[in-house]
Amino acid sequence: MAFTQIQKLQLNNQVDRILHTPGNFRGGNLEMTMVFDYAMNISLLKEEAGQIIASLRAHSQVFQNVRFNGVKWKGDGNITSQVVPMVFVQMGKFFEDDENNNGETSDSVSAKSLDVLLENLKLFHARSKLILILTQGQYKISDKEAVKQALSPFLKQKILFLEKDLMKTGMQVFIELI
């Protein structure tokens, strides 16, 4: 799926809104996290991640020097994190170990709960000023209170869900759960 110019503009505007939230990013080197949902096809993940990073790098000088955390979300018990250069994700090298699972679908990936992912992000990636979650939206919410608690007090201000043709902020997810 190729991002249209309008989708790139919407992405850049949402990212700017997150970074300019009071108390979030004050300049210097940006630390960001990008979560890759392995319910998606690996080749689609590579393509979309490359387009997202290229769009962000072309949009702002802030994204030229970033501490980038890549998170592979394969299931509730299989969430791995790795600090890599953004260029590795943009070129697809980040996914080389997983290319043998290219035909993998959501049926062959273990069940995923949003509450487990958000708790993991709150514990290990709370320093990140921007968290992008690239997913098809095929996750479940087993405990709404746990999701609300994981998003509070500050994670809801930093998250942007990139689902199919939809962009949702952490605040929108939080409000949907109320």
C-alpha positions as CSV (number, residue, x, y, z in Angstrom):
1,M,0.0,0.0,0.0
2,A,1.5,3.3,-1.0
3,F,0.8,6.3,1.2
4,T,-0.8,9.2,-0.6
5,Q,0.4,12.7,-0.2
6,I,-2.7,13.5,1.9
7,Q,-1.9,10.5,4.2
8,K,1.7,11.7,4.5
9,L,0.5,15.2,5.4
10,Q,-1.9,13.9,8.0
11,L,0.9,11.7,9.5
12,N,3.3,14.7,9.7
13,N,0.6,16.9,11.2
14,Q,-0.3,14.3,13.9
15,V,3.4,13.7,14.7
16,D,3.9,17.5,15.0
17,R,0.9,17.7,17.3
18,I,2.3,15.0,19.5
19,L,5.8,16.5,19.7
20,H,4.4,20.0,20.5
21,T,2.2,18.7,23.3
22,P,3.2,20.8,26.4
23,G,5.8,19.0,28.4
24,N,6.7,16.5,25.7
25,F,9.6,17.3,23.3
26,R,11.8,20.3,24.2
27,G,14.5,19.9,21.5
28,G,17.7,18.0,21.3
29,N,17.8,14.4,20.2
30,L,14.4,12.8,19.8
31,E,13.8,9.3,21.2
32,M,11.0,7.5,19.5
33,T,9.5,4.0,19.4
34,M,7.8,2.2,16.5
35,V,5.8,-0.9,17.1
36,F,5.5,-3.4,14.3
37,D,2.5,-5.7,14.5
38,Y,3.5,-9.1,13.0
39,A,-0.1,-9.9,12.1
40,M,0.7,-7.9,9.0
41,N,2.7,-9.4,6.1
42,I,6.5,-8.8,6.5
43,S,6.8,-7.2,3.0
44,L,3.9,-4.9,3.8
45,L,5.5,-3.9,7.1
46,K,8.8,-3.2,5.4
47,E,7.1,-1.0,2.7
48,E,4.9,1.0,5.1
49,A,7.6,1.5,7.7
50,G,10.0,2.8,5.0
51,Q,7.4,5.2,3.7
52,I,6.6,6.5,7.2
53,I,10.2,7.1,8.1
54,A,11.0,8.7,4.7
55,S,8.0,11.0,5.2
56,L,9.1,12.0,8.7
57,R,12.7,12.5,7.7
58,A,11.7,14.7,4.7
59,H,9.3,16.7,6.9
60,S,11.5,17.8,9.7
61,Q,15.1,18.1,10.7
62,V,14.3,16.6,14.1
63,F,14.2,13.1,12.5
64,Q,17.7,13.3,11.1
65,N,19.3,12.2,14.4
66,V,16.9,9.9,16.4
67,R,17.3,7.2,19.0
68,F,15.0,4.7,17.4
69,N,13.5,1.8,19.3
70,G,12.0,-0.9,17.1
71,V,9.5,-3.2,18.8
72,K,8.4,-6.5,17.2
73,W,4.9,-7.4,18.5
74,K,4.4,-11.0,17.6
75,G,2.1,-11.9,20.5
76,D,1.4,-11.3,24.2
77,G,4.4,-13.3,25.3
78,N,6.6,-12.3,22.4
79,I,7.3,-8.6,22.4
80,T,10.9,-7.8,21.6
81,S,12.6,-4.4,21.5
82,Q,15.8,-3.4,19.7
83,V,17.6,0.0,19.4
84,V,18.5,0.4,15.7
85,P,19.3,3.2,13.3
86,M,16.1,4.5,11.6
87,V,17.8,3.8,8.2
88,F,17.9,0.0,9.0
89,V,14.1,0.0,9.3
90,Q,13.7,2.3,6.2
91,M,15.9,-0.1,4.1
92,G,14.3,-3.2,5.5
93,K,17.3,-4.6,7.3
94,F,15.4,-4.6,10.6
95,F,13.1,-7.3,9.2
96,E,15.8,-9.6,7.7
97,D,15.6,-12.2,10.5
98,D,11.8,-12.5,10.0
99,E,11.7,-12.8,6.2
100,N,11.4,-16.6,6.3
101,N,7.9,-16.0,7.9
102,N,6.8,-13.9,4.9
103,G,3.6,-15.8,4.4
104,E,2.6,-15.5,8.0
105,T,-0.9,-14.3,8.7
106,S,-2.8,-13.3,11.8
107,D,-4.0,-16.9,12.2
108,S,-0.4,-18.1,12.7
109,V,0.6,-15.4,15.0
110,S,-0.4,-15.8,18.7
111,A,-3.2,-13.8,20.2
112,K,-2.6,-10.2,21.0
113,S,-4.0,-8.0,23.7
114,L,-3.6,-4.2,23.5
115,D,-3.4,-4.1,27.3
116,V,-0.3,-6.3,27.3
117,L,1.4,-4.2,24.6
118,L,0.6,-0.9,26.3
119,E,1.8,-2.1,29.7
120,N,5.1,-3.1,28.0
121,L,5.4,0.3,26.4
122,K,4.7,2.0,29.7
123,L,7.4,0.0,31.4
124,F,10.1,0.1,28.8
125,H,9.4,3.0,26.4
126,A,8.0,5.7,28.6
127,R,11.1,7.9,27.7
128,S,10.1,8.0,24.1
129,K,8.5,11.2,23.0
130,L,6.7,9.6,20.1
131,I,5.3,6.1,19.8
132,L,4.0,4.9,16.5
133,I,2.1,1.6,16.4
134,L,1.9,0.1,12.8
135,T,-1.0,-2.4,12.9
136,Q,-3.9,-3.8,11.0
137,G,-6.1,-3.4,14.2
138,Q,-6.4,-7.1,14.8
139,Y,-5.9,-7.0,18.5
140,K,-8.2,-7.5,21.4
141,I,-8.8,-5.5,24.6
142,S,-9.2,-8.0,27.4
143,D,-9.3,-5.5,30.2
144,K,-10.5,-1.9,29.5
145,E,-9.3,-0.7,32.9
146,A,-5.8,-2.0,32.3
147,V,-5.7,-0.2,29.0
148,K,-6.9,3.1,30.5
149,Q,-4.4,2.7,33.4
150,A,-1.5,2.0,30.9
151,L,-2.4,5.0,28.8
152,S,-2.5,7.3,31.9
153,P,-1.0,9.7,32.8
154,F,1.2,10.4,29.8
155,L,1.3,7.6,27.3
156,K,-2.0,8.6,25.7
157,Q,-0.3,11.9,24.7
158,K,2.5,10.2,22.8
159,I,0.9,7.3,20.9
160,L,-0.3,7.3,17.3
161,F,-2.0,4.1,16.0
162,L,-1.5,3.6,12.2
163,E,-4.2,1.1,11.3
164,K,-5.1,0.3,7.6
165,D,-6.6,3.6,6.4
166,L,-7.0,5.1,9.9
167,M,-4.9,7.1,12.3
168,K,-5.9,7.2,15.9
169,T,-4.2,9.0,18.8
170,G,-3.8,7.5,22.2
171,M,-6.3,10.1,23.5
172,Q,-8.9,8.9,21.0
173,V,-8.5,5.3,22.2
174,F,-8.6,6.5,25.8
175,I,-11.9,8.4,25.2
176,E,-13.4,5.3,23.4
177,L,-12.8,3.3,26.5
178,I,-14.6,5.7,28.8
